Amino acid sequence: MTAEATTRNSAGGRPVVDTSHGPVRGVDDGTVKAWKAVRYAAPPVGDLRWRAPEPPKAWSEPAEAARVGPVCPQPTDPRLPIDLGAPQGDDFLTLNVWAPSGTQPGAAKPVMVWVHGGAYILGSSSQPLYDGRALAAGGDVVVVTVNYRLGALGFLELATLGADSDQFATNVGLRDVLAALRWVRDNIAAFGGDPGTVTLFGESAGAGVVTALLGSPAASGLFTAAIAQSSPVTSSYHADGGRRVAERVLDVLEVGRQDLGRLAGLPIEAIVAASRTVFEEVPVRTPGRLAFAPIVDGDIVPDYPVTLARKGLTHPVPLIIGTNRNEAALFRWMKSPLMPIKPETIKAMFAEIAAEQPTLQLPSEAQLGGTYRGRGKVNGVGVASDLGFRMPSIWFADGHRTVAPVYFYRFDFATPMLRLLRLHAAHATELPFVWGNLSAIPRDPMFALGGRKLGEAVSQRVRRRWTNFATHGNPAGLDGDPEWRPYGADDRATLVIDKQDSVVDDLDAEVRRAWGEDVLSFL
């Protein structure tokens, strides 16, 4: 679309952009332009419920894109109330775009594409936490947030039971994100973005999507940099695990293998209820395991992401990767079995990993005890944090740095209230700082005991590093901030994000020794 056409259609602060499927009319508030609920794929209903995403039906009149649209149907969890930003509904394969006001087609601004987290079963691109206004305006970037299929809708691997792989594609949730990235490639220039400068970033399950796609041949050329915040890198499973979950979902739905055609017509409420049931069952039986997650299908995911990284088979794009200091504290607070913290459940999680990958050499209890024991007992939160997030991120970083620069971090900042609640820098606590949305959650107790001024400063530094990385490939901070060097074999430089940034060489030396340099010798 030409700049002239955009101007002609932008009266009253309602910018219209032509996409490959049809025009969309957004809003311009003088700080940012925004287009919301833009379709990148057809609604996954009926026979399309588990197929790879297909293009939406084209339209000719401008589609209203001033408000967020439906989000993926999903169970709710009273232990973790999430403001999804919009009601659940069928027509949810959409994305939201923010660009600084005044941005014209062809401006070639860097693009940041966000994949939300939520254990592959919860969340949406429309959560107020992920409003792109502050990030886009402050960093002079175009921000895109993506909805994708979750739970049984996104990761019910019926092809592992012999079902038709066209009707029941593998890793459908990942395929949705790939379709959104292709939409960005084909359309983002009309919104003022540069399709040749795209950073894919995400947190938790969203970061798991990032690390999975870094090794996916289907993602080649679709992004030029990546950021993985608290990625559960090792929560990608063998196809046999997907088969067992699929069998259990069919049992709950009372659908036989010979009757898979019935699934397309089942009420969405039944699918969501089955997702919840199986999601809650699996980590009770096998601590630390997710019911719904990417599987190694030999196609979208050709091998385990860590294996691909260690073999130098990930896409050679710069990467920021890291975790929060107290990841598992959130799961302890929620009393969630997703991240075991008691000795018996941690042992069960170790056993599960060994069964999944029998040649994986894990550290002994003696090795772990010396590192994690304090005050007469083993720090289960520390072990769980490293088992679920820190060590997998280190393993991935060690491999990926052989093909592209890697910048490694640990987020340590915690407000007085988070410290009082014993959450500290728990899982997901970095999100408001990355997005600059410290007031996104109504009555958020994070700053109830103070710390907002300091928190705003932390947020400004983090956003500057993230957007500089998206723009230049170099995560430089504000003037006076320390230089964040790449994570090298000799120094293992790591950025510690706290009241003030610091760069520490080999921050995880003790943990790495406890886990043993030969932990990944099977690769």
Stockholm file with secondary structure:
# STOCKHOLM 1.0

chainA/1-523         MTAEATTRNSAGGRPVVDTSHGPVRGVDDGTVKAWKAVRYAAPPVGDLRWRAPEPPKAWSEPAEAARVGPVCPQPTDPRLPIDLGAPQGDDFLTLNVWAPSGTQPGAAKPVMVWVHGGAYILGSSSQPLYDGRALAAGGDVVVVTVNYRLGALGFLELATLGADSDQFATNVGLRDVLAALRWVRDNIAAFGGDPGTVTLFGESAGAGVVTALLGSPAASGLFTAAIAQSSPVTSSYHADGGRRVAERVLDVLEVGRQDLGRLAGLPIEAIVAASRTVFEEVPVRTPGRLAFAPIVDGDIVPDYPVTLARKGLTHPVPLIIGTNRNEAALFRWMKSPLMPIKPETIKAMFAEIAAEQPTLQLPSEAQLGGTYRGRGKVNGVGVASDLGFRMPSIWFADGHRTVAPVYFYRFDFATPMLRLLRLHAAHATELPFVWGNLSAIPRDPMFALGGRKLGEAVSQRVRRRWTNFATHGNPAGLDGDPEWRPYGADDRATLVIDKQDSVVDDLDAEVRRAWGEDVLSFL
#=GR chainA/1-523 SS CCHHHHHHTCGGGCCEEECSSCEEECEECSSEEEEEEEESSCCCCGGGTTSCCCCCCCCCSCEECSSCCCBCCCCCCTTSCCCCSSCBCSCCCEEEEEEETTCCTTCCEEEEEEECCSTTTSCCTTCGGGCCHHHHHHHTCEEEEECCCCHHHHHCCGGGGTCCTTTSCSSHHHHHHHHHHHHHHHHGGGGTEEEEEEEEEEETHHHHHHHHHTTCGGGTTSCSEEEEESCCTTCCBCHHHHHHHHHHHHHHHTCCGGGGGGGGGSCHHHHHHHHHHHHHHHHHHSTTCCSSCCBCCSSSSCSCHHHHHHTTCSCCCCEEEEEETBTTHHHHHHTCTTSCCSHHHHHHHHHHHHHHSTTCCCCCHHHHHHHHEETTEECHHHHHHIIIIIHHHHHHHHHHTTTSCEEEEEECCCCHHHHHTTCSSBTTTTHHHHHTCTTCSTTCGGGTTSCHHHHHHHHHHHHHHHHHHHHHSCCCCSTTCCCCCCCCTTTCEEEEESSSCEEEETTTHHHHHHHCTTTTTTC
#=GC SS_cons         CCHHHHHHTCGGGCCEEECSSCEEECEECSSEEEEEEEESSCCCCGGGTTSCCCCCCCCCSCEECSSCCCBCCCCCCTTSCCCCSSCBCSCCCEEEEEEETTCCTTCCEEEEEEECCSTTTSCCTTCGGGCCHHHHHHHTCEEEEECCCCHHHHHCCGGGGTCCTTTSCSSHHHHHHHHHHHHHHHHGGGGTEEEEEEEEEEETHHHHHHHHHTTCGGGTTSCSEEEEESCCTTCCBCHHHHHHHHHHHHHHHTCCGGGGGGGGGSCHHHHHHHHHHHHHHHHHHSTTCCSSCCBCCSSSSCSCHHHHHHTTCSCCCCEEEEEETBTTHHHHHHTCTTSCCSHHHHHHHHHHHHHHSTTCCCCCHHHHHHHHEETTEECHHHHHHIIIIIHHHHHHHHHHTTTSCEEEEEECCCCHHHHHTTCSSBTTTTHHHHHTCTTCSTTCGGGTTSCHHHHHHHHHHHHHHHHHHHHHSCCCCSTTCCCCCCCCTTTCEEEEESSSCEEEETTTHHHHHHHCTTTTTTC
//
